[in-house]
Amino acid sequence: MPLCGSAISRACCVARELLRARGVPSFDHEFLVELFRNRGELAAELLRINAGIVVEHARIEHGSIDLSQVASTEYRADAVVVLRDRDDRAVTGVVVEVQRGIDGDKLLSWPVYVTTLRAKHACAVVLLVIAPDRSVAAWARRPIEIGHPGFRLTPVVVGFDDVPRVRDRADAHRLPELAVLSAIAHPELEVAELAVDAIRGLSGDRMALYCDVVLSAVPAMIREALEAKMQDYKYKSEFALKYYGQGEAAGLEKGLEQGLQMQAAAFALARDMLKTLTDDEHRAIEAIRDPRVLTELITALRAAATAAETRVAIDRAIDREGRSIPFAGSSTT
């Protein structure tokens, strides 16, 4: 059903930043997870750089994040990457976990992730933990004693201090996701410039999201310097402006079409787990038009293992509804 101007305005006004942690969208758990889901090679590269683990492989496969066992509690990792040789045999599996806080339950679930993936693919498995906070990184590096003699799991932990500063253009273009992660971890002009340059070669949706995250991660002065160099760029720094075309009819129509498609996906995922939605839940999802918000919500719904987790994802959107910032060019209601 077409949306009238006032409905568009209201949708813009209630859309919010769910890709946010520490007040900055780029540090959000879900966005970091998406970097690995979009490009599994990032996991292999971080293992090489930080742990000296080099796996000869011909291709990378994104494995199922469902690491549950028969008649068992459900276990879902953030991301799973499987490295395969030229004969398509699995040689190494990588369980990627983004850890933003200390969680004792992970000491029980992480060994399950590793052994389940090992049994599933009959190959070596590495646990890679991305921990932006230094104290969390220090906690995650501690060996997990299983109890059996000689059986302990020591995660490979990458804190933001461990992420390399990508200053070489060839390296940035070879793996743009690493360049983006580098800009998030090291919000410096040179690093951010290379990340933005590498992003330009990506598909529209990924380019828009990555660009917005990089610009949001850096200090204001660096952001202004980057924006000054991007005047000829198709998109502006604000994600909303990228999709709504600064009020131009063509950009607005494209943004709305994409938003409605993503909204439909969010409804389908929510209903699949909950079967029925309350009026409040239905209205909350229906009000969202910002692709960033929908991306985060879809990601959370896709990862939800229970009805309770599904409602938590939806409740986050409802909770932040009162704290939204109107997009440039939209009117408040």
SULSULDA-V465482 format. One record per residue. N is the residue number from 0. RES is the residue in three letters. SS is DSSP state (A for helix, B for strand, O for the rest). NEAR is the number of other ideal C-beta (glycine too) atoms within 12 Angstrom. D_FIRST is the distance of its C-alpha to the first C-alpha in Angstrom with 2 decimals. Layout:
# SULSULDA-V465482
N;RES;SS;NEAR;D_FIRST / N;RES;SS;NEAR;D_FIRST
This chain:
# SULSULDA-V465482
0;MET;O;8;0.00 / 1;PRO;O;11;3.85 / 2;LEU;O;22;6.49 / 3;CYS;O;11;9.62 / 4;GLY;A;18;13.02 / 5;SER;A;14;14.22 / 6;ALA;A;21;11.50 / 7;ILE;A;33;12.34 / 8;SER;A;24;15.91 / 9;ARG;A;25;15.84 / 10;ALA;A;40;14.37 / 11;CYS;A;38;17.19 / 12;CYS;A;28;19.68 / 13;VAL;A;32;19.24 / 14;ALA;O;43;19.09 / 15;ARG;O;34;22.59 / 16;GLU;O;36;25.32 / 17;LEU;O;38;25.82 / 18;LEU;O;41;27.83 / 19;ARG;O;27;30.65 / 20;ALA;B;26;34.20 / 21;ARG;O;18;37.17 / 22;GLY;O;13;34.78 / 23;VAL;B;24;34.03 / 24;PRO;A;36;30.97 / 25;SER;A;41;33.19 / 26;PHE;A;29;35.30 / 27;ASP;O;34;32.63 / 28;HIS;A;35;33.52 / 29;GLU;A;38;30.31 / 30;PHE;A;42;30.50 / 31;LEU;A;42;34.13 / 32;VAL;A;37;33.29 / 33;GLU;A;36;30.66 / 34;LEU;A;44;33.40 / 35;PHE;A;42;35.39 / 36;ARG;A;32;32.56 / 37;ASN;A;33;31.67 / 38;ARG;O;30;35.33 / 39;GLY;O;34;37.89 / 40;GLU;A;27;40.69 / 41;LEU;A;40;40.43 / 42;ALA;A;51;41.95 / 43;ALA;A;36;44.79 / 44;GLU;A;36;45.50 / 45;LEU;A;39;45.74 / 46;LEU;A;36;48.07 / 47;ARG;A;26;50.23 / 48;ILE;A;25;50.40 / 49;ASN;A;30;50.88 / 50;ALA;A;25;52.65 / 51;GLY;O;11;54.32 / 52;ILE;O;25;52.61 / 53;VAL;O;17;52.27 / 54;VAL;O;30;50.78 / 55;GLU;O;15;51.29 / 56;HIS;O;31;48.14 / 57;ALA;O;16;46.53 / 58;ARG;B;21;42.90 / 59;ILE;B;31;40.70 / 60;GLU;B;27;38.45 / 61;HIS;B;27;35.88 / 62;GLY;O;34;37.00 / 63;SER;O;24;35.31 / 64;ILE;O;30;35.25 / 65;ASP;B;23;36.04 / 66;LEU;O;35;39.81 / 67;SER;O;21;40.31 / 68;GLN;O;17;43.26 / 69;VAL;O;8;43.69 / 70;ALA;O;6;43.90 / 71;SER;O;14;43.47 / 72;THR;O;17;41.45 / 73;GLU;O;24;38.32 / 74;TYR;O;29;38.97 / 75;ARG;B;27;36.38 / 76;ALA;O;40;37.42 / 77;ASP;O;39;35.28 / 78;ALA;B;43;35.82 / 79;VAL;B;39;38.19 / 80;VAL;B;45;39.65 / 81;VAL;B;37;42.05 / 82;LEU;B;37;44.46 / 83;ARG;B;25;45.74 / 84;ASP;O;18;48.75 / 85;ARG;O;11;49.14 / 86;ASP;O;10;49.72 / 87;ASP;O;15;46.40 / 88;ARG;O;20;48.28 / 89;ALA;B;29;46.97 / 90;VAL;B;29;49.45 / 91;THR;B;38;47.91 / 92;GLY;B;43;44.94 / 93;VAL;B;48;43.61 / 94;VAL;B;46;41.93 / 95;VAL;B;46;40.14 / 96;GLU;B;41;39.73 / 97;VAL;B;42;38.52 / 98;GLN;O;37;40.54 / 99;ARG;O;29;39.94 / 100;GLY;O;19;42.21 / 101;ILE;O;19;45.24 / 102;ASP;O;19;44.33 / 103;GLY;O;14;47.24 / 104;ASP;O;16;45.13 / 105;LYS;A;32;44.62 / 106;LEU;A;27;48.35 / 107;LEU;A;17;47.81 / 108;SER;A;31;44.61 / 109;TRP;A;38;45.48 / 110;PRO;A;29;48.49 / 111;VAL;A;31;46.37 / 112;TYR;A;41;43.87 / 113;VAL;A;38;46.76 / 114;THR;A;26;48.71 / 115;THR;A;31;45.74 / 116;LEU;A;38;44.53 / 117;ARG;A;26;48.17 / 118;ALA;A;17;48.59 / 119;LYS;A;24;45.35 / 120;HIS;A;28;46.24 / 121;ALA;O;14;50.05 / 122;CYS;O;25;50.21 / 123;ALA;B;23;50.97 / 124;VAL;B;39;48.30 / 125;VAL;B;39;47.97 / 126;LEU;B;46;46.16 / 127;LEU;B;45;44.73 / 128;VAL;B;47;43.78 / 129;ILE;B;41;42.07 / 130;ALA;B;37;43.15 / 131;PRO;O;33;42.34 / 132;ASP;O;25;44.57 / 133;ARG;A;18;48.30 / 134;SER;A;16;49.33 / 135;VAL;A;27;46.76 / 136;ALA;A;29;47.93 / 137;ALA;A;18;51.52 / 138;TRP;A;24;50.66 / 139;ALA;A;36;48.80 / 140;ARG;O;24;51.78 / 141;ARG;O;21;54.08 / 142;PRO;O;19;55.11 / 143;ILE;B;29;53.77 / 144;GLU;B;15;56.75 / 145;ILE;O;18;55.90 / 146;GLY;O;12;59.29 / 147;HIS;O;11;60.73 / 148;PRO;O;7;63.55 / 149;GLY;O;9;62.31 / 150;PHE;O;14;58.67 / 151;ARG;B;18;56.64 / 152;LEU;B;32;53.32 / 153;THR;O;22;53.19 / 154;PRO;O;38;49.70 / 155;VAL;B;35;49.34 / 156;VAL;B;39;47.86 / 157;VAL;B;42;46.41 / 158;GLY;B;28;46.15 / 159;PHE;A;31;44.81 / 160;ASP;A;18;48.48 / 161;ASP;A;28;48.81 / 162;VAL;O;33;45.94 / 163;PRO;O;27;47.66 / 164;ARG;O;27;47.18 / 165;VAL;O;37;45.78 / 166;ARG;O;23;47.67 / 167;ASP;O;20;48.03 / 168;ARG;A;20;45.49 / 169;ALA;A;14;46.10 / 170;ASP;A;23;45.51 / 171;ALA;A;34;42.27 / 172;HIS;A;21;40.89 / 173;ARG;A;19;42.21 / 174;LEU;O;35;40.24 / 175;PRO;A;38;37.61 / 176;GLU;A;41;36.63 / 177;LEU;A;41;40.24 / 178;ALA;A;44;40.15 / 179;VAL;A;45;37.07 / 180;LEU;A;47;38.79 / 181;SER;A;43;41.93 / 182;ALA;A;46;40.23 / 183;ILE;A;40;38.80 / 184;ALA;A;36;42.26 / 185;HIS;O;30;44.19 / 186;PRO;O;32;42.22 / 187;GLU;O;24;44.68 / 188;LEU;A;24;44.18 / 189;GLU;A;24;45.73 / 190;VAL;A;34;43.85 / 191;ALA;A;44;40.48 / 192;GLU;A;31;41.14 / 193;LEU;A;33;41.81 / 194;ALA;A;49;38.72 / 195;VAL;A;42;36.46 / 196;ASP;A;32;38.36 / 197;ALA;A;35;37.86 / 198;ILE;A;38;34.13 / 199;ARG;O;28;33.61 / 200;GLY;O;20;34.22 / 201;LEU;O;26;31.47 / 202;SER;O;13;28.02 / 203;GLY;A;21;25.32 / 204;ASP;A;27;23.74 / 205;ARG;A;28;27.18 / 206;MET;A;29;28.69 / 207;ALA;A;36;26.22 / 208;LEU;A;40;26.62 / 209;TYR;A;46;30.40 / 210;CYS;A;43;30.95 / 211;ASP;A;44;29.26 / 212;VAL;A;46;31.27 / 213;VAL;A;48;34.52 / 214;LEU;A;41;34.09 / 215;SER;A;36;33.33 / 216;ALA;A;41;36.40 / 217;VAL;O;35;38.97 / 218;PRO;O;18;40.71 / 219;ALA;A;15;39.57 / 220;MET;A;14;42.38 / 221;ILE;A;27;41.63 / 222;ARG;A;30;37.91 / 223;GLU;A;17;38.79 / 224;ALA;A;20;41.17 / 225;LEU;A;35;38.60 / 226;GLU;A;27;36.00 / 227;ALA;A;18;38.74 / 228;LYS;O;19;39.26 / 229;MET;O;26;35.59 / 230;GLN;O;12;34.96 / 231;ASP;O;10;34.53 / 232;TYR;O;21;32.12 / 233;LYS;O;21;28.55 / 234;TYR;O;35;27.27 / 235;LYS;O;30;28.53 / 236;SER;O;33;29.71 / 237;GLU;O;32;26.79 / 238;PHE;A;43;24.16 / 239;ALA;A;38;21.37 / 240;LEU;A;31;22.87 / 241;LYS;A;36;23.04 / 242;TYR;A;43;19.33 / 243;TYR;A;37;18.30 / 244;GLY;A;25;21.12 / 245;GLN;A;22;22.76 / 246;GLY;A;23;20.21 / 247;GLU;O;17;20.40 / 248;ALA;A;14;17.36 / 249;ALA;A;15;17.86 / 250;GLY;A;24;18.35 / 251;LEU;A;30;15.43 / 252;GLU;A;19;13.02 / 253;LYS;A;23;14.93 / 254;GLY;A;40;14.89 / 255;LEU;A;30;11.21 / 256;GLU;A;20;10.81 / 257;GLN;A;29;13.77 / 258;GLY;A;38;12.79 / 259;LEU;A;26;9.67 / 260;GLN;A;20;12.14 / 261;MET;A;31;14.79 / 262;GLN;A;34;12.89 / 263;ALA;A;19;12.37 / 264;ALA;A;24;16.09 / 265;ALA;A;41;17.03 / 266;PHE;A;29;15.57 / 267;ALA;A;18;17.42 / 268;LEU;A;27;20.60 / 269;ALA;A;37;20.67 / 270;ARG;A;21;20.23 / 271;ASP;A;17;22.79 / 272;MET;A;28;25.36 / 273;LEU;A;26;24.59 / 274;LYS;O;11;23.36 / 275;THR;O;15;21.60 / 276;LEU;O;26;20.14 / 277;THR;O;18;21.19 / 278;ASP;A;11;18.92 / 279;ASP;A;17;20.17 / 280;GLU;A;31;19.51 / 281;HIS;A;21;15.94 / 282;ARG;A;19;15.35 / 283;ALA;A;35;17.40 / 284;ILE;A;42;15.51 / 285;GLU;A;30;12.05 / 286;ALA;A;35;13.69 / 287;ILE;O;42;14.98 / 288;ARG;O;39;13.88 / 289;ASP;O;45;17.43 / 290;PRO;A;42;18.38 / 291;ARG;A;46;21.80 / 292;VAL;A;45;20.74 / 293;LEU;A;43;18.56 / 294;THR;A;41;21.48 / 295;GLU;A;39;23.93 / 296;LEU;A;42;21.97 / 297;ILE;A;35;21.43 / 298;THR;A;36;25.11 / 299;ALA;A;36;26.26 / 300;LEU;A;38;24.34 / 301;ARG;A;31;25.72 / 302;ALA;A;32;29.17 / 303;ALA;O;30;29.04 / 304;ALA;O;24;31.67 / 305;THR;O;17;31.34 / 306;ALA;A;21;29.00 / 307;ALA;A;14;30.77 / 308;GLU;A;22;30.05 / 309;THR;A;33;26.36 / 310;ARG;A;25;26.28 / 311;VAL;A;23;28.33 / 312;ALA;A;36;25.76 / 313;ILE;A;40;22.99 / 314;ASP;A;23;25.55 / 315;ARG;A;33;26.30 / 316;ALA;A;40;22.82 / 317;ILE;A;30;23.11 / 318;ASP;A;17;26.66 / 319;ARG;A;27;25.92 / 320;GLU;A;28;23.06 / 321;GLY;A;13;25.72 / 322;ARG;A;18;27.33 / 323;SER;O;31;24.62 / 324;ILE;O;24;25.57 / 325;PRO;O;23;23.25 / 326;PHE;O;36;22.66 / 327;ALA;O;19;24.70 / 328;GLY;O;24;23.01 / 329;SER;O;30;20.70 / 330;SER;O;16;21.71 / 331;THR;O;14;22.49 / 332;THR;O;16;21.32
